[in-house]
Amino acid sequence: MLQTAVAEPTIVRLDQSSVGEAKSLLYNAYRYEPTFQYLFDAGKPGYDQRVRATIREGVELHFSMGQEAIGLVHEDSLVAVAFISRPDIRLNLVEQFSWRIRMMLTAGFSATNRFIEYHEGVMACLPKGVSHRLPLLGVHPKHQSKGFGRALMGAVERICREDPRSCGIGLDTGNSRYLKFYESLGYQKVGEVRLGKVVETVLFKPCI
């Protein structure tokens, strides 16, 4: 009996041509996450619009600063993405005036301030040395539990190890299922940020 070979996923570097697909994937990955549901008032009308606006502005800010993003392509579909902040950039959202104005106009004043406080809380937990950070990271819900997250993180770590300035990689999650996944990859808890009833765990993995 003939067996059909299963195509291996491919890592690609994302650019402006793939922004739309990346935004859609991240929206689907984040819209039901506890962190976003708290930050952007999931119980109030317009929640989906606020999530879309936040992802759009985050992606645009990331690319405007010349930062890197990678994706995992499987059977001609983008199934996972990771936006990687360079170790020489420790982003202070308060100083991003244009970003703040656009966020307030689309996501609202309260949601914008909560997001800034969340970001500052996460940054305060990370080691003081120069390190990479993953501000946007996701696998499309339709493609989860297929090993794509592990493949994506492997690619992220290979890229980060190429930069001799970096002491490691920082990320955060408010989802207990993802927390166990990151811990299985060697990420260690370095702090917590309380967001209402949600506890955001901040993790770090040294570059070796």
C-alpha positions in Angstrom: 0.0 0.0 0.0 1.4 3.4 -1.0 1.8 5.9 1.8 1.5 9.7 1.1 4.3 11.7 2.6 3.2 14.4 5.0 4.7 17.8 4.2 6.9 19.2 6.9 6.0 22.7 8.1 8.3 25.5 6.8 9.6 28.5 8.8 9.4 31.8 6.9 10.3 35.3 7.7 7.2 37.6 7.7 7.1 40.9 5.9 4.4 43.5 5.0 3.0 41.2 2.4 1.9 38.7 5.1 0.7 41.3 7.6 -3.0 40.7 6.9 -2.8 36.9 7.4 -0.7 37.3 10.5 -3.2 39.7 12.1 -6.1 37.3 11.3 -4.2 34.4 12.9 -3.3 36.4 16.0 -6.9 37.6 16.4 -8.1 34.0 16.4 -5.4 33.0 18.8 -6.0 35.8 21.3 -9.7 36.6 21.3 -10.6 33.8 23.9 -7.5 34.2 26.0 -8.2 35.2 29.7 -5.6 38.0 29.5 -7.3 39.7 26.5 -10.8 39.1 27.9 -9.8 41.1 31.0 -7.8 43.8 29.3 -10.5 44.6 26.7 -13.7 44.0 28.6 -15.0 40.8 26.9 -18.4 41.3 28.5 -19.0 44.7 26.9 -20.1 45.4 23.3 -17.2 46.0 20.8 -14.8 43.4 22.4 -13.9 41.9 19.0 -13.2 45.4 17.6 -10.9 46.2 20.5 -9.0 43.0 20.1 -8.5 43.5 16.4 -7.4 47.1 17.0 -4.8 46.1 19.6 -3.4 43.4 17.4 -3.3 45.7 14.3 -1.5 48.5 16.2 0.9 46.0 17.8 1.9 44.5 14.5 2.3 47.9 12.8 4.4 49.2 15.7 6.6 46.1 15.6 7.3 46.3 11.9 7.8 50.1 12.0 10.7 49.6 14.4 12.3 47.1 12.0 11.8 44.1 14.3 11.6 40.5 13.2 8.6 38.2 12.8 8.5 34.6 11.7 5.7 32.2 10.6 5.2 28.5 10.3 3.6 27.5 7.0 1.9 24.1 6.6 0.2 23.0 3.3 0.3 26.6 2.0 -1.4 28.0 5.1 0.1 30.2 7.8 -0.5 28.2 11.0 1.6 30.0 13.6 3.5 33.2 14.1 6.0 34.7 16.5 7.0 38.4 16.7 10.4 38.8 18.2 11.6 42.0 19.9 15.3 42.6 19.5 17.4 42.6 22.7 18.5 46.3 22.1 14.9 47.5 22.2 13.2 47.6 25.6 9.9 49.1 24.5 8.2 51.7 26.6 4.7 52.1 25.3 4.1 55.3 27.2 6.7 56.9 24.9 4.9 55.7 21.7 2.6 58.7 21.3 1.2 57.8 17.9 0.5 54.3 19.0 -1.3 55.5 22.1 -3.5 57.9 20.2 -4.6 55.2 17.7 -5.2 52.7 20.5 -7.4 55.2 22.4 -9.4 56.0 19.3 -10.0 52.3 18.5 -9.7 50.3 21.7 -10.7 53.0 24.1 -9.0 55.0 26.9 -9.5 52.4 29.7 -8.4 49.4 27.7 -5.3 51.3 26.4 -4.3 52.2 30.0 -4.9 48.6 31.2 -2.8 47.3 28.3 0.1 49.7 29.1 0.0 48.8 32.8 0.0 45.1 31.9 3.0 45.7 29.5 4.9 47.6 32.2 4.2 44.9 34.8 5.6 42.2 32.5 8.7 44.2 31.6 9.4 44.8 35.3 9.5 41.1 36.0 12.0 40.3 33.3 15.8 40.1 34.0 17.5 43.5 33.7 20.0 42.2 31.2 19.6 42.6 27.4 17.2 39.9 26.1 14.7 39.1 23.4 11.0 39.2 24.1 8.0 37.7 22.3 5.2 40.3 22.4 2.9 38.5 19.9 2.9 34.7 19.6 0.2 32.3 18.5 -0.9 29.1 16.8 -4.2 29.2 15.0 -6.8 27.4 17.1 -7.6 25.0 14.2 -3.9 23.9 14.2 -3.2 23.5 17.9 -2.0 20.3 19.5 -0.2 19.2 16.3 3.4 20.1 17.3 3.4 23.4 15.5 4.0 25.4 18.7 7.0 23.4 19.6 8.4 23.7 16.0 7.8 27.5 16.1 9.5 27.9 19.5 12.5 25.9 18.2 12.9 28.3 15.3 12.6 31.3 17.6 15.3 30.0 19.9 17.6 29.3 17.0 17.2 32.9 15.8 17.7 34.4 19.2 20.9 32.3 19.9 22.4 33.9 16.8 22.5 37.3 18.6 25.5 37.4 21.0 24.0 40.4 22.8 21.0 38.4 24.1 21.0 36.7 27.5 17.7 34.9 26.8 14.0 35.1 25.8 11.1 36.5 27.8 7.4 35.8 27.3 4.2 35.7 29.4 0.8 33.9 29.5 -2.4 33.9 31.5 -3.4 30.5 30.2 -2.4 27.5 32.4 -2.3 25.1 29.4 0.3 27.3 27.7 2.2 27.7 30.9 2.8 24.0 31.1 3.9 24.0 27.5 6.5 26.7 28.0 7.8 25.1 31.2 8.2 21.8 29.2 10.5 23.8 26.9 12.7 25.0 29.7 11.1 28.4 30.4 11.1 29.4 34.1 8.8 31.6 36.0 10.4 34.9 36.9 7.3 36.8 38.1 3.5 37.4 38.0 1.2 40.2 37.0 -2.3 40.2 38.5 -5.0 41.3 36.0 -8.2 41.2 37.9 -8.9 37.5 38.5 -6.2 36.5 35.9 -2.7 35.8 36.9 -0.2 36.5 34.1 2.9 34.4 34.5 6.1 35.9 33.2 8.7 33.4 32.0 12.3 33.5 30.9 14.7 31.1 29.3 18.5 31.9 29.2 20.3 31.6 25.9 22.8 28.7 26.1 
